[in-house]
Amino acid sequence: MKLAIYGTGGSGRELYEIITVTREWDGRWEEIVFIDDTKPEGEFLSCRMVPFASFCELFPADDIEVAIAIGEPAGRKALYERVTGAGYHLATIIHPTCALSPSAVFGQGVIVKDSVSISAGAVIKDNAYINGISMIGHDVEIGEHCQISSHAVIAGNTKVGPGVYVGISACVRDHIEIGENAIIAMGAVVMKSVRPGRTAMGNPAREIAENKDHQVFK
Ligand SMILES: CC(C)(COP(=O)(O)OP(=O)(O)OC[C@H]1O[C@@H](n2cnc3c(N)ncnc32)[C@H](O)[C@@H]1OP(=O)(O)O)[C@@H](O)C(=O)NCCC(=O)NCCS
């Protein structure tokens, strides 16, 4: 089986490095390629790099799985729909240093980087991206296409809706709900539920804006 990393930005480079230095993954993929629609066909980190249209012609879906390596939740969703719509399967990649509850459930295309703790009964839905050294409490639900940044802590029974971005070192209390496409700013201390499509920041976090264009990184 081969692996295609979709994205050659910071997330793509990070994922490539993690994969190639993790000895437990030796031999899981016989070849790594990159997909990037913004660059001409060529090489990236000594791997083949192609736009998605050429990728579909070159690599049959039964011989390669795809990892989406971009941080913006709306972009993750768009690429998920493009890749699965073309018949490809998304790789679920969980770093061996993670502390995983045996009762946690992971969807297709979930990426969990190093040293993440995922507790009992947590459900991580399709295409969510959990960055290194974060903590997902028991019975937490992380929705499709979310990005949870490093050092974020999501406490027990909280539900994080689809397309949510949780910034670095945010702290989200137990038994609340973060609505679809909300943004939780870095360092926020979230004490109560956040409505869909709102940006919440500060300690205690307040909804200060609407995430109208579904864009975190402007
Ligand atoms: C929420 C966020 C997206 C807002 O970004 P933005 O819309 O560009 O906002 P700005 O930087 O223009 O800041 C607007 C105001 O909010 C304040 N602010 C921004 N982020 C803040 C935060 N995390 N906590 C408290 N206040 C914050 C700014 O100081 C500014 O205040 P001012 O108007 O009084 O000067 C951004 O702060 C954030 O948290 N990004 C995520 C960072 C991250 O996790 N990176 C990890 C990459 S893997």
Ligand as a Chemical Component Dictionary entry (heavy atoms), coordinates in Angstrom:
data_LIG
# 
_chem_comp.id                   LIG 
_chem_comp.type                 NON-POLYMER 
_chem_comp.pdbx_formal_charge   0 
_chem_comp.three_letter_code    LIG 
# 
loop_
_chem_comp_atom.comp_id 
_chem_comp_atom.atom_id 
_chem_comp_atom.alt_atom_id 
_chem_comp_atom.type_symbol 
_chem_comp_atom.charge 
_chem_comp_atom.model_Cartn_x 
_chem_comp_atom.model_Cartn_y 
_chem_comp_atom.model_Cartn_z 
_chem_comp_atom.pdbx_ordinal 
LIG C1  C1  C 0 -9.078 33.219 17.151 1  
LIG C2  C2  C 0 -8.108 33.726 16.114 2  
LIG C3  C3  C 0 -8.277 32.870 14.843 3  
LIG C4  C4  C 0 -8.451 35.186 15.839 4  
LIG O1  O1  O 0 -7.625 35.635 14.841 5  
LIG P1  P1  P 0 -7.929 37.033 14.115 6  
LIG O2  O2  O 0 -9.343 37.077 13.655 7  
LIG O3  O3  O 0 -6.845 37.203 13.116 8  
LIG O4  O4  O 0 -7.849 38.058 15.275 9  
LIG P2  P2  P 0 -6.762 39.187 15.504 10 
LIG O5  O5  O 0 -5.405 38.577 15.658 11 
LIG O6  O6  O 0 -6.957 40.227 14.449 12 
LIG O7  O7  O 0 -7.188 39.773 16.917 13 
LIG C5  C5  C 0 -8.397 40.455 17.137 14 
LIG C6  C6  C 0 -8.414 40.899 18.580 15 
LIG O8  O8  O 0 -8.571 39.746 19.418 16 
LIG C7  C7  C 0 -7.454 39.624 20.306 17 
LIG N1  N1  N 0 -7.072 38.219 20.333 18 
LIG C8  C8  C 0 -6.710 37.468 19.268 19 
LIG N2  N2  N 0 -6.482 36.215 19.661 20 
LIG C9  C9  C 0 -6.697 36.171 20.985 21 
LIG C10 C10 C 0 -6.628 35.131 21.937 22 
LIG N3  N3  N 0 -6.296 33.892 21.590 23 
LIG N4  N4  N 0 -6.943 35.422 23.210 24 
LIG C11 C11 C 0 -7.286 36.669 23.588 25 
LIG N5  N5  N 0 -7.384 37.700 22.699 26 
LIG C12 C12 C 0 -7.076 37.448 21.428 27 
LIG C13 C13 C 0 -6.337 40.432 19.680 28 
LIG O9  O9  O 0 -5.441 40.871 20.656 29 
LIG C14 C14 C 0 -7.123 41.552 19.055 30 
LIG O10 O10 O 0 -7.475 42.479 20.052 31 
LIG P3  P3  P 0 -7.479 44.065 19.736 32 
LIG O11 O11 O 0 -8.532 44.242 18.670 33 
LIG O12 O12 O 0 -7.818 44.644 21.045 34 
LIG O13 O13 O 0 -6.112 44.354 19.249 35 
LIG C15 C15 C 0 -6.633 33.610 16.585 36 
LIG O14 O14 O 0 -6.434 34.437 17.699 37 
LIG C16 C16 C 0 -6.244 32.214 17.030 38 
LIG O15 O15 O 0 -6.428 31.813 18.169 39 
LIG N6  N6  N 0 -5.678 31.458 16.088 40 
LIG C17 C17 C 0 -5.256 30.102 16.335 41 
LIG C18 C18 C 0 -3.778 30.031 16.636 42 
LIG C19 C19 C 0 -3.347 28.621 16.772 43 
LIG O16 O16 O 0 -3.906 27.833 17.512 44 
LIG N7  N7  N 0 -2.351 28.230 15.998 45 
LIG C20 C20 C 0 -1.893 26.866 15.995 46 
LIG C21 C21 C 0 -1.568 26.458 14.625 47 
LIG S1  S1  S 0 -1.425 24.700 14.548 48 
# 
loop_
_chem_comp_bond.comp_id 
_chem_comp_bond.atom_id_1 
_chem_comp_bond.atom_id_2 
_chem_comp_bond.value_order 
_chem_comp_bond.pdbx_ordinal 
LIG C1  C2  SING 1  
LIG C2  C3  SING 2  
LIG C2  C4  SING 3  
LIG C2  C15 SING 4  
LIG C4  O1  SING 5  
LIG O1  P1  SING 6  
LIG P1  O2  DOUB 7  
LIG P1  O3  SING 8  
LIG P1  O4  SING 9  
LIG O4  P2  SING 10 
LIG P2  O5  DOUB 11 
LIG P2  O6  SING 12 
LIG P2  O7  SING 13 
LIG O7  C5  SING 14 
LIG C5  C6  SING 15 
LIG C6  O8  SING 16 
LIG C6  C14 SING 17 
LIG O8  C7  SING 18 
LIG C7  N1  SING 19 
LIG C7  C13 SING 20 
LIG N1  C8  SING 21 
LIG N1  C12 SING 22 
LIG C8  N2  DOUB 23 
LIG N2  C9  SING 24 
LIG C9  C10 SING 25 
LIG C9  C12 DOUB 26 
LIG C10 N3  SING 27 
LIG C10 N4  DOUB 28 
LIG N4  C11 SING 29 
LIG C11 N5  DOUB 30 
LIG N5  C12 SING 31 
LIG C13 O9  SING 32 
LIG C13 C14 SING 33 
LIG C14 O10 SING 34 
LIG O10 P3  SING 35 
LIG P3  O11 DOUB 36 
LIG P3  O12 SING 37 
LIG P3  O13 SING 38 
LIG C15 O14 SING 39 
LIG C15 C16 SING 40 
LIG C16 O15 DOUB 41 
LIG C16 N6  SING 42 
LIG N6  C17 SING 43 
LIG C17 C18 SING 44 
LIG C18 C19 SING 45 
LIG C19 O16 DOUB 46 
LIG C19 N7  SING 47 
LIG N7  C20 SING 48 
LIG C20 C21 SING 49 
LIG C21 S1  SING 50 
# 
